[in-house]
């Protein structure tokens, strides 16, 4: 390709003069050297003569202004060059053309007006009977037309007519939408209007050129058609420096621009001919994933700073925003490294932005509980009534307990239900601290209810499907913003270290929202969805910040570094599909249609750019950015993606740069993707990191954060013995040391505080004021560690209602108990053997339906389809239950005399607490008995505890009484536990046949003792409401002195363990096997170690835990 233009000059040798010069240079230092030479030439006669340099972007202007300040007009002159301004074509056009447009009464079009005008134009231009009309309100359709309208605004009218008459419906509709858009935006000016006005201003008043002096067009990459008009008007004062890549297709636009400038009368300075170079990058960096890719670059920058290198001379740029824009910002902040440039923060990320977006999202999602909690936790959301910050953690807990999922009405009635439940519990609670905790929960629930009600009222206009005017929506949005950001005093506290940035963002958002009211002339009434979309687009604009160019590392997209001046540049994100980017054919105007339409237009300026030309421009920007660095040009790529868990290949341009580097180093082999992603570097030019662990283990590791420093310190001292390791850990983080100590001590055979040996504490023991329940004693027997978490530390897990798929076994059990309690209370004292009538059965189902509604209101029943199945099954089981109940009462000649009989509680009618002496210690026990049956003569009493889960191993070893079949039921003698003591004695070594199940079946004998019955024969049964065969089945025995003796022995062991502070972990260990059967439905399963079975086996030999493991039958006494 002839980039010098010699052929052009041979064809135009008759030109009388050339107004300026065109300088040709290679991207990078050579182009900057040419600029310095041109500036010296322009300043040679008058050092104060004005010169304006037109840069390809804002950041390159700032960078080269610093270079110009240090230039010498003549050798040895250190005064620098003065009166040189750096600008961009768009900024220059605005300065020259905007005043005239404003004087004519035109207003600048805002992004929100342009977007709304395109939506309105779509609705008008697309015929209603066309299939596309159904998609005009789709955001993707709007975005596609917005992009193509921006292109068509640069196209001459004759080419628009060609597209309109091309016979291609989408291309014709695109032109039709443009024409409607022009009508809707009449009276407003955009960038094309400004450029045309600026060119007219120069033609009408050539003296304007004296104000800006000589102009230098420096290394342009993308010049729009309307900007070319301005360049043509500036030609009498213009010099141009064109940069070339040395490659073919990327240089085609520069060649066309050169020819077009020559047409304007500029001459080519043939003394500056660009020379092609072999490569652009100096190193390739391969990281395991994007986050480590950024961390490796930050480490390189930290090492450079330690060597005394300036941060402002370094740049980090990326090919794609996600995830790099936010990652770079976060990790530089974490490392304490200042930065400037195209910072990723948007208005949506500011304090006010988070408040507004969260509020609108909450309304869109029907006041979803998760969205509300995320909202009040994400930003400084104020309570409109108190002007104080909302209480996210407390309200999260309350809303979970209330079972709220979504819906303003659901918030109200479910919080009311929670308040009523807690009020009843407050009346019954005897322990002051627990009573106060419930009172605080009621207060929080009341505050939350009031907050949601106020918010629902304030946001009613934004509910789905509502319509209003732009003015009404804008006013309501401003009210939401003010109401939930608090007053000025509250907003002043946002400043922190940002010096008012968040407050300025609030002011910008409020002004922008107010400007939306002016769109009423485009569409009078709109839906809430349309308005919220407009607000979200508005909040995508950059947020204000205090970072100035030159203050720290420069960050931005690849195009932001074009023609800048750095010492080192790191280009991130070189994964397959990014360098170059994958581009699809435009859905509205295809590449073929673009090529045909512009065949009648000159090659410059470029219009209707095709995919190939877009890639060539991107390639130019890539090379220009790489060569903006004078020393280090590091091209980076990830080998994997943590989000998908899959490997990713390096981009094509990364492989090409790697191949060039290999050739420069004398290598002839072909570099493949496997060479770059392998475990070893592909050459001296290749930096390869396999993992963070490998980096930490290397001797050259440089920490970039406190966490990395601690990890590096730990790894570097781990090999020097436990004392060195302990010292380094304590120095880093005492909490980390405790965690490591817990891990270590759990894996030896000794008992420690981390494996459940807390030590004696009198507060662990029950007292007359605070009785203990049988279920609490059973909990210690099943797993002392869970007892400690639940009863000693008072931990509890509160599920997210929206995550509940099905009603929990615990809640279902409580529901069944409540149904049966109400039923027995309704028909208490029913005679022995008297069957249930159809009317009474109907009453039972009516009670069940009312109970179902109550639990539905609590929000714990899960998905509706599963809940319907559960309800139907419960009705069937209730029918079987009444049949089984009749058979039980008939067989033993009893009737139900009480349900939920309590002992040890303060409520009216409760019996006295049960006092049990065990090992010389008297404990006080309380409980509630599900059901008590007695015979008419008072000789037989049956104590029943309902169960809704599966039959436990311990219970299955008791006598089985099947109530739903016609088999013979056992008599009183058949239900005896001990026969000569042999069977009972064996129970001390194994749970099989033990009436108290090694402490896991204490309810029945304790309930029998606490029931107050004086019957000679006391039977105790676990009634399993729903066995796998849907048959009511009981397991139990007749109470005997041997049972009570065994009860005392077991309680003595349990109380010794509780008061002695021994809480070993037991996931389900037996003498012959290990299992996690105890963990299946345990709410603390997630916080217990994964190797809990191994830990339990190791600790079973600790002397401190011997008594417990002996009780479980795991070890011999």
N, C-alpha and C positions, 0 to 999 in steps of 0.2 A: 504494500500500500504506500502510495506517495504522500507522505505526511508533510513534505516541505512545500508543496504547492508550486513546484517549478513549471509543471505542465500548465497550471492555471495562468501563471504569469506570461507564458509564451503566447497563450490565447488572448491575453488582455494587455499586450505591450503598448497599445495606443493610449492607455490612461495617462492624463496629463500629470497628475500628482496623487499621492497617497496621504490621507489625512493623518493616520497614525500607524503604528507598527503592530504586527502580530509576532509574538515571541513563542517559539515552540520549545518545550522542555519535558523532561521526564518527571513524573510525580515524585514528590519528596524534596530532598535537599536541593536538587538542581533547580526545581521551580522556585524555591525560596531564594536561591542565589540570583535568579533572573529578576525577581521582584525587587531585591535590594539594588540591583544595577539600574533598573528602571526608575526607582525612586530617586537615586542619586542623579540620574540624568534630568529628571523633571525638576529637581531642586537645584540644579547646577547654577542657574542664573539668579534665582531668588530663593533663599532657604525658607522663607516664610510663605511662599506661594502655596495656595491650597491644593491639596491632592486628595481625591477620594478613591479608595480601593474597594471595588465591589467583590465581595467574597461569596463562596458557594453556600455558606451557612453562618449562623450567628457565632458559633463557638470558634470557627477558624479565624473569624475577624478578631476576636478577643486574643487568640493565641498569637497572631501575627502582629497585632498592635504592640505586644510586648517585645517582639523581635525588632520592630521598627524603632522602638524607643532606644534600643542599644546600638543602632547603626551609626556609622561615621560618614559624614558627608565627604570628607577627604581624609586621606591617611593621617593618622595621628590626632584627628579632631574627635574628641570624646563627648561632644555636646549632644549628639544624637540628632534625629530628624524631627522637626516640629511641624504642626499644622497638617498632619495626615490623618484623615478619618477613615474608618473601616465600617462598611455597611453591607447590606444585602440588596438585591434588586427589588424585592418586595418593599423593604423599608424605604429605599430611595424613591420608589414610585409613590408611596404614601406621602412622603414629604413634599413631592412635587405636584401630585394630582389631587390629593384629598381636599385641600382647601377650596379648590374650584368647585368640586362636587358639593361640598357643604354649602358654599355660597349659592348654588343653584337650588338649595332646599332638599337635597338628597341626604339620606341617613345611611350609615354603614350597616350592612346586613349582619345580624348576629348568627352564630351557629344554630341556635334553637329556632330562629325564624326560617333559616334556610332549610332545616330538616322538616319543619312543619309545612313549608311551601311545597316541598317535594311530595309529601304525603297528600296534600290537597291536589297537586297537579296529577298525581297518579289516579286519584279518584275521578278526576274530570276527563283525563285523556284516554283511559282504557275503557272501551265499550263494555256495558254491563253484560252483554251476551257472550263475551269472550271468556274462555276458561281462566285467563290470567286475572280477571277482575276479582275472582274469589281469593286471590293471594295479595291484593294490593296493600292490605293492612298487616301483612306478615313482615316482621322486622328484617328478615333476610332479603325479602323483595325490596323493601325500602332502602336497605344498605346497598344492594346491587345497583339500583337506579341512582342513588346518591353519587356513587362512584362514577358511573357512566355520564351523568349530567356534568360532573366536573370536567370530564374529558371533552364533551361536546361543546362546552362553552368556549373552547379554544379553536373550534373548527370553523373554517369559512362557510358562508351561507351556501355557496354552490355545492360544497361537499355534503352539507346537511340535506340539500335537495336530492342529492344522489342516494343517500341512505334512506331518505323518506320514500323514494320511488324504486328502491332496490327489489321490492317484492318479498323482502324478509320481514315478517310481522314484528318480531321483537326489535329489530333495528328501527323500523318505522315508528313503533310505539315510543321508543327511546327519544326520537326527535320530537314526537308529539308532546311527550312529557316535558321536554326542554322548553318548547314554545309556551306551554301553559305555565311553566315555572317562571319564565320571563314576565308573563303578564302579572302573575301574583307577586312578583318582587319589584314591580315598577315603583320607582321612587326610592329604591334602596340600591346602594352600590356595593360591588364586591371587588375582588382583586383584579379581574379583567377590566372593569370600569376604571379603576384607579390607574392601571398601566396606560390605558388609552388616554385618560385625562392628563397624565404626566407627559406623555408624548406631545399632546396638543399644546400643553403649557409651554414646552420648550420651543415648538414651532412658532407659536404666537408671540413668544417673548424670549428670543435667543439670549438675552442678557442674563437669564436664569443660570446659564452655563458658567458665567463668571463667578457666581456664588459658590458653586461646587468645585470650580477649578478643573484641573486635568483629572480624567478618570482612568482607572486601570481595572479592566475586567480580569479577575484573577481565577484561573482554573475552574471555570464553570463545568458542572456535570449535568444538571437538569435545568434547561431554560424552557419556559412555557411559551406558547405562541404569543400570548398577549404581552409578555415581557420583551419579546423580540422587537415589538414596536418601539418600546422605550430605548432599547439599545440602538436602533436605527436612528432615533432622534439624537442620541448622544454621540453619534459617530464623529462629529467634528472635533471632539475633545478626547477621543477614546484611544487607549492602547489596550491590547489584549495579550494575556499570557495563557496559552493553551497547554494543558498537560496531557501526556500520552502514556499509555501503559506499555507500549512496545508489542502489544498483541493485536490481532486483526479485528474481530468483531467489536470488542469494547472501544476501539479507537474510531469506529465509523462515525458516531455523533460528533466527535471533535473535528474530524475531517470535514464533515458537512458544515459545521459551524465556521471553520476556517474559510471555506469557500464563500459562505454567506457574508462574512466580514470583508473579504476581498471585494465582493460585489458592492459593499458600502464604501469602498475606497481605501481600506487599510492595506498596508504593505507588509509582506512577510519578512521578518528579519532573519536572513538565512544563516546568521552566525550562531544561532542557537538551535541546533538540531538534536532531538532526543535520541538516545541510544538505548537499545533494548537490553534489559538485564535478565539473568537466568532465573532468578527467584525473588520472592518477596519476604518470606519468613526467614528468621534466623534460627528458630527452634520450634519443635512440635512438642506439645505437652499432652499426655494421655492420663486421665484420671478415672477412677472406678465409677464415678457418678457425678452429676452436675454440682452437687453441694461440695464434694471434695475437690472438684475442678476449681471452684471459686476459692476454696480454702487454700489450695496450693498456690494460686496467684497471690492471695493476700500474704502468704508466708514469704513469697519472693519479694514482695514490696517491703515487708518488715525487715527482711535481711538487707535490702538495699538501703533502707533508712538507717539501719545500724552502721552501714558503711559511710554514712554521711550524704547519701543521695537525696535530692529534693523530691518531695511528694508531688508537687505541682507539675513535674516533668514526666509523670507517669499517667497512663490512661488504661482503663478497662472498658472494652466495648463488647457488645454481644449481638448475635445474629437474630435471636428471637427473645421476646419479652419474657415469656413464661418458660422456665422459672427464674431466669437470670436477673431480671430487673430488681425483683424483691430480694433475691438471694445476695446479690452484691451489696445492696444497701444494708441488709441485716448483718452480714458478716463484717463489713467495714465498721459499722457501729459497734459490734461486739469486740472488735480489735482496737477500738478507740482511734481509728484512722480517719481524719477529716476528708471530705470529698465534695465535689461540686459537679456541675454539668446537668445532664438530662436526668434529674433525680426522679425515681419511680413514683413518688407519692402523688396521689390525685386528691381532689376535693373530697371524694368519698372516704378517703382514709383519714381525713382530719377529724377533730373531735366533733364538730358540728355535723360533718358529713356522715359520721357513724351514727349519730343520733337520728338524723333525718332518714337515711336509708333503712336503718333498723325499724323505725316507726312505720314507714311505708310498706316494708316487707311484712311486718306483723299484720297489717290490715289485709294485704293481699292473701296471706295464708290463714285468714279467718282466726286471728288472735291465737295462733298456735303456741302452746306452752313452751316448747323448746325455743321458738323464735323470740318469745318475750324474754326468757332468761338470758339467751345469747345477746339480746339487745341491751338489756340493762347492765350486763357484764362487759360489753364491748366499748362503752363510751360513758361519758359523764352525764348519764340520764338523770334528770332531776325530777323529784316528785312535785307536780304542779301545785299542790296544796301547801307543802312545807318548804319548797325551794331547796330541799336538801337532796343529796345523792340517794338513789334508791338502794335497797338492801338486797343485792342479788343473791348472795349465799342463803340468807334466811328465807327469801321468797321462793327460791328453788326448792328448799326442803319442804316448805308449807304446800306448795303446789303439787309436789310429788305425793305427799300424804293425802292431799285432797283428791288425787286421781284426775286432775284436769288434763285434757288433751287439747281441745281447741273449741272456739265458739264463745262469744261474749256471754251468752246465757249460761253456758256450761260453767264458766268461771264463777258466775254468781251463785248458782244453786249448789255446786260442789264445794265451794268455800263455805257456804252457809251450813252444809251438812257436816263439814269438818269442824266448824266452830261449835255446832251443837254437840257433836261427839266428845270433843275435848272439854266442853262445859260439864257434861255428865261425868267425865273422868276426873275432873277437878274436884267435884263433890265427893267422889268415892276415894280419892287418893289420900293416904295417911302420911306419906313422907313429904316433908315441906319442900325439899329441893325439887322433887319430881312434880309436885303440885305447881310450883313456880314456873318450871319449864313448860308445863302445859298452858299456863296462863300467858306466858310470853308468846307461845305459838298461836294462841287465840288472838293476841294483839297484832301479831304479824299478819295473820290471815285477814283480819279486819282491814288493816292498812292496804294489803294487796288487793282485796276486793274493791276498796274505794279507788285505788289507783287504776285498776282495769276498767272500772265503770266510767271514770273520768276520761280515760284514754278512748274508750269506745265512743263516748259522746263527742269528743274533740275530733275523732277521725272518721266519723260516720259518712262524711262526703266521699271518702276514698274506698268504700266497700265495693266489692265486685259488681259490675253492671250499672253502677250509678253514673249519671251524666250531669254536667254543669258547664258553666262558661269558664274560659281560661282565667278570667278575673276572679271568679269564686274559688277555683282550685288554687290559684296563686295566693290568695288571702288566707285560705285554710292551711296551706303549707307553711306560710310564714308564721301563722299562729302555732302550729305544731312545733316548729323550730324554736320559737321563743318560749313556749310553754315548757318544753322538756330539755332545754339547755339551761334553764334558770335565768336569773337576772344578771345584770352587769357584774355584780360582785362575784357570783358563781363562775361566770365566764372568765373573769380576771385570773382565777386560780388555775386556768388551763395553761397559762403561759409557761411556767416551769423554766426549763433551760432553753425554750424555743423563742423567747423574747417576743411574745405576742403573735407568733405565726398562726396559732389556732384561732385566735380572735380575728385576725385578718381574714382567715379562711371563712369564718362564720359570716363576716360582713360581705365577703364576695358571694357566698352562697345566697344570702338573703337578697342582695341586689339582683343576682341572676334569676332567682325565683320570681322576684317582682317584675322582671322584664318579660316573663312569660305571659303576663296579663295583656301585653300589647299584641299578642297573636290572635286576639278575638276577631280581627278583621279577616283572617283566613278561614276560620271555622268558629261559628258562634258557640256551639255546644259540642263537647267532646266527652268521651268516656273516661273514667278514672284510670283505666289501663293505659290509655294514650298519654294522659298527663304524667303518670308515674314513669313511663318510658322516657318522656322528655326530660324529667328531673334526673333520671339515672344517666342519661347522655350528658346532661349539664355537669353532673358530679364526676364524670370521667375526665374532666379538664384538669390540667396540672394545678397542684396546690401551691400557694405562696411559700417561699422558704427564705432563709437568711444566708444560704450558701452562695458565695461569690466565686466566679471563675478564678482559678489560681490558688484557692484555699484548699489545698489537699489534692488527692487523686481525682482525675477527671473520669467520669463514668457516663455512658450513653450508648446509643446504637452505633452500628458500624458507620452509617452515613454521617453521624455527628462529628466524627474525627477526620473527615475528608479535609485535606489542605491545612491541617493544624500543625503544631510543632511540639513534639514530645521527644523525650529521650528513650522511653520504653513504652511499648503498647502490648496489651494482652487481648487477643480476640477470642472470645468464648463462644461455646455452643456449636462447634463444628461437627455436628452429627449429621448422619445421612438425611437429606431432605431439607437442609438449611443453607448449605453453601455449595451450589445454588439452591434456592427455595423451589419446592415443587409448585408449579403454576398450572392451573386449569384454564382452558379456553374460556373467555368471557361469555357468560350465558346470554347476554343481550346482543353484543356485537362481536362476532367471532373474528379470529385472526384473518381468515380468508376475506371476510367482508371489509375489514379494516384496510387490507392491502388493496382490494379493488377500489374502495372509495377514495383513497388518497393517491391513486395512480396519476391523477390529473393535477396534483399539488406538487410544489417544489420540495426537494429533500430537506429543506430547512425553512422554518422551524418544524420540529417533529410533532406530529399529531397522531392520534389514534395508535398509540404504541402497541406493538404486538408482544407476545410472550418472549420471543427470542430477543427483542430489543430491550425488554425489561431485564432479562438476565444479563445482557451486555452492560446495561447501566449499573446493575448490582455488582458485576465484576469490576467495573471501573471504580466504584466506591470502595470495594474490598481492597483493591490494590492501593488506592489513594490513602485509605486509612492505615494500611500496613506500613506504607512508606512515609507516613507522617512522623514516624519514630526514627531518630538518627542512629540508635544503637541496637536495642533489643526489640525484636518483632516476633512475639511468641504466639503461635496459633494453637489453640487448645480445643480438645474435644473429650466427651465422656465415653467410656466403654460400656456403660450400662445405664439403665433407667430404674431408679428405686421405686417409682410409682407403679410400673408394670412388672418389675422384677425380671426384665428381659435385657439381653445384650443389645447394643446399638452399634452400627458400623460408622466409621468416620466418613465425613462428607467428601464429595469428589474433589473439591478444591484443597482439602486437607491432604488427600493422597497425592495430588499434583505437587503441592509445596514440599511434601516429604520426599517425593522423587527428585525434585530439583535440589534439595539439600543433600541427598545421597550422592548425586552426580558431582556437586561442588566438593564433596569430600572424597572423590575418587572412586565411588562405588558404582558398579555397572549393573547390579541386580535390580530386578523390578520390585518396588515396594508395594506390598499388598496390605489390605485391612488387617489381616492376621499378624503381620509384622508389627503394626502399631498397637494392637490390643493384646499382644502376647505378654508373658510375665517378665520378659527382659527387654531393655531398650533396644530399638532397632539400629541405633548408631549413637555417635557422640552428640549429634544434634537432637536427640530424642530424650525427653524427660518422661519417665514412666513411674506411676504410683499404682501399686496393686491394691492397697487398702490403707485406712487410717492407722490400723494396728502396725502395719509394716513401717509407715512413716514415723510413728511414735518410737519404734524400736531402733530407728536409724540414729546414728550419732550426729547427724546434721539437722535434726528436727528443730524447727523454730515455732514455738507456740504463738498463736494469734488471739487467744482468749484465756480467761482464768481457768476454764474447764480443761483446755488443752495443756495448760501449764501443769495442772494437778495430775492429769493422766501421764504426761511425760515424766514428771517427778516420780510417780509410782513405778512406772516401767523401768526407769533408770536405777531405782534402788531395790527393785524386787529381787535381784540376784545377789544382793549383799547381805542377806540374812534377815530374819524377822525383826530384829531390833532396828535396823536401818529403815526397813519398810514401815514399822510402826511409827517411828519418828517422823518420816516424811508424810505419812497419812495424817497424823495429828496436826502437823504444820499446815497441811492443805485444808482439811475439813474434819473437825471432830465427829460430825454426824456420819461422814463417810467411814471413819475409823470404826464406829459402832456397827455400821452395816457389815463391814468386812469381818469384824470380830464375831458378829452373829453367824455369818457364813462359815467361818472357821470352826467355831465351837459346836455348831450343829452337826458337824461331821466327825466328832469323836465320841467315845463311849461315856463321857462324863456329863453330869447334869450341870447346867448353868442357867443364868437369867435368860439367855436367848433360847433355851430349849424347854422353858417352863418352870424352872426352879426360882420362884420369886422370893421365897422365904416367909417365915411366920409373920402374920399381921392380924391383930385382933379385929380389925375392921372387916375382914373377910367373913367372919362368923356371923350367923343370924342371931338376933336378940329378940326378947319379948316385944320390943317396939317394932322391930322389922323382921317378921317371921319369914321362913323360907318355904318354898312350894315343893311338892314332890317332883314336878317336872324339872325344877332347878337341880335337885339332887340327881335325877336321872341324867341331866345334861353333863354333869361332872363325870358320872360313870361312863357315859358314852365317849366323851372327848373332853378331858379337863382343859385342854388348850382353848377350845371353843367356849367353855364356861368362863375362862378368864377374859376373853375378848368381849363376851356378851354381858356377863354379870358383874365382873370386876371393873373393866374399862368402860362398860356401857356403850360399846360400839353397836351400830346397827346399819344395815344396808337399806336404802330407800330407793326402790326401782323407779325408773322413768316411766310414767303411765303410757307414753306413746310407744315404748319398747315392749309392752306387755302383750304377748300373743294370746295367752290363755290365762284364766284365773288360776292363781297359785294354789298348790295343795293346802297351804295353811289357811288361806282365805276361804277356800271351799269347805274345809273342815269347820271353820267358824260359822259359815252359813248353814251347814247341815245341823250343827248343834243348836243354832238359834231356831230353826224350823221345828225340830223335835221338842225343844223346850217349850215353845209356844203351844204346840199340839198337846203335850202332856199336861200343861197348866190348864188348857181348855177342858180336858176330860179327866182330871185327876180323880183317883179313887175308883176307877172303873173296875168292876167285879172280875174275879178270876174266871177266865175262860169265856168271857162275853165277847163275841166277835164284833168287829167294827162295821157299822152300817154304811150304806152308800152315801148318806148325808154327811157322816163323819169323815169319810174318805174325801169327799168333795171339799170339806173344810180344811183338811190337811193340804190339799193342792192349792187352795186359796191362800193359805198361810205361806206356802212355798212361793207362789207368784208374787206376793207382796215383798217377800224377802229378796227375790230376784231383783225387783226394781230398786230396792235399797242398795244392793251391791252394785248394780249398774250405775246408780248415781254417784257411787264412790269412785268410779273409773278404774276398777281393778278386774273387770271381767274379760278384757282382751278383745280379740276380733269377734265380730258379731256372728259369723258363721260357726265358729268353734263354740261360742257361748250358747247358741241355739241348740247345738248338739248336746252340750252339757246339761242344759235345762231339761231337754226331753229325757235324757238318761236319768236325771234325778227324779223326775216324776215316776218313771218306771220302777226305780229303786224304792221309792216311797210306797208304792203299791205292794211290793214284795215285803217291805218292812212291816206293814200293819198285819200281814198274814203271819209273818214270823213272830211278831209280838203276841198275837193271839195264841200261837202254839206254845210260846214260852210261859205265858201266864197260866194257860190251861195245865201244862205239865207239872209246874211247881205249885199251883194253887195260889198264886200271888196276884196282887194288883199294884199299879204304880202309885206310890204315895207322895213322891216328891221328885222334882227335877231342879238341877242347878242348886242343890243344897250347899250352903257355904259354911265354913268354919274358920274362925280366925280373922274375919273381916269386920270392919266397923259398921257396915250397913245393917239396917234393922232386920231382925230375924236370923242373923248369923249366929251359929253356935260358937262356943268358946274355942280358942286355938288348941291344937293338939300338942301336948308336951311329950317328948320322947327322950328317954335317958339312954345315952350310948357312950360307953367307955367312961362313965363318971361325969359326962357332960350332958346337960339338958338342953335340948333345942326346941324351938317353937315352930310349929308347922301350920300352914293354912292352905286351903284349897276349896275348889268348887266341884261337887259331885254331879255328874251328868244325870244320873237317875238312880232312884232307890225303890225297889219293889218289896212288899211284905205280904206274908200270908195273913189271912183273917185271924188265926189263932196266935200270931206273933212268934211262931216257932222258926220261921224261915225269913231271912232277909237276903235280898240280892242287890249287890252294889255293882252298877254298870257304868263303864266308861266307853263312850262311843269313839270309834276310830274310822277315819275315811281313807287312810292310806293302805298300802299293802301290809300283809301280815309279817311281822318281824321274825327273825330266826328264833329269838328268845321266846316270843309268844307262841310260836308254832309248836314248842316243846311242851306246852301246857295241854290240859284236856280240851278236846275240840267238841263243840256242841253245834251240829248243823241244824238250823231252824227252818230251812226252806225245802225240806224233803220229808218223806214219809217214814224215814228210819226211826229206830227207837232212840229216845233221848236218855242220857245217863241219869242215875239216881244220885242221892246225896253221898252214899258210900263210894260210888264210882268216881266221885270228884275229889277224894282225899289226895293230898299231896304226898304224904310220907307213908310208907309201908315198911315198918321195921327200921327205918333210917337209912337203908342201903342206897335207895335212889337219891335221897336228899343229901347224904354225905358226899356222893360223887359230884354233886353240884358245886362244891367248893373248888373243884379243880377244872370244871368246864361249865359253861352256861347251860348246857342241855339239861332240861328238866328242872332247872332252878326256878322256884316260884317268883323270885324277885329278879331273875335274869342278870345276876351279878351287878345289881344296882340299876338296871335299865327298865325294870318292871316294878317300880315302887308305888305307883299310883294306887293300885287296887288295895293292898293291905293298909296303906295309910288312909285312904278314903274310908275303908271299913272301920278303922279305929276312930276316925273323926266324924263319922256319920251319926254317932250317938245311939245306934241301934243296940237293943238288949236281946236280940234273937239268939236262940241257942245255936242255930245253924246259919252261918253267914257264908253266902256264896259270892264270889267276886269274878266278874266277867269283863273281858274286853269284847265289845260288840263291833265287829267289822262290818260297816254299813255297805260297802261295795267291794266284795272280793272279785277276783278275775272272772268268776263264773256268774256274777251278779246275784249270788246267793248270800243271804244274811247268815253269818257264822260267828259264833262266840268261842273264845278261848279263855279258860279260867280254872278255878279250883275252889274247894271249900277251905275256909280259913281255919288254921290249926295252930297250936302252940309252937310246933316246929317252924312254921312259917314266920311267926312273930319273932322267934329267937333268931332265925336267919336274917330277918329284917333289921334287928338291932345290930347284929354283927356287921352287916353291910353299911348301915348308916354310920357306925363308928369309924369304919375305914374311910368313908367319903368325907366325914367331918374332919378327920385327921388330915386328909389331903387338902381340904379347903383352908382350914386354919393354919396349916403348915406351909401354905403357899406353894404347893406342888401341882403344876398344871402341865403334865406331859402331853405331847401331841399323839393322838390315836386316830389315824385315818381308817381303821378297820382291821387292825392286826389281830391275828389269832395265833394259837400255838403252832399251827401247821401251815399257815399261809399268810400272805400279805395282800391287802386289798385297800381300795379307797371307798368302800361301801358307806362309810360315815360321811363322806364328802359330797355324795351325789346331789343332795338338796340343801347343802350347807351354804348359807349366805356369805360365809367367809372363805369359800373355796378359792376365790381369786387372789387373796392376799397370803395364802399359805404357800410354802415352797413346793416346787414341782416334785422334788425327791423326798416328799414327806414320809413315804413308806420306809425308805432307807434310814431316815433320821429316827423314826419310831423304833426300828429294829436295833439300831445302835444304842439308843437311850434306854431300851428295856433292861439292859444289864446294869444301869446306874443304881447304886444302893438307895439313893433318895427316892427313886420311883418304884422300888421293889414291891411295896405294899399295893400300889395300884395294879401293876402287871400281874401280881399274884391274884388279886380279885378278879381280873379278867381271864385268869386261867392260862396266860401266856407263859408264865414261869411257875415253877413249883414253889411251894411255901418253904 
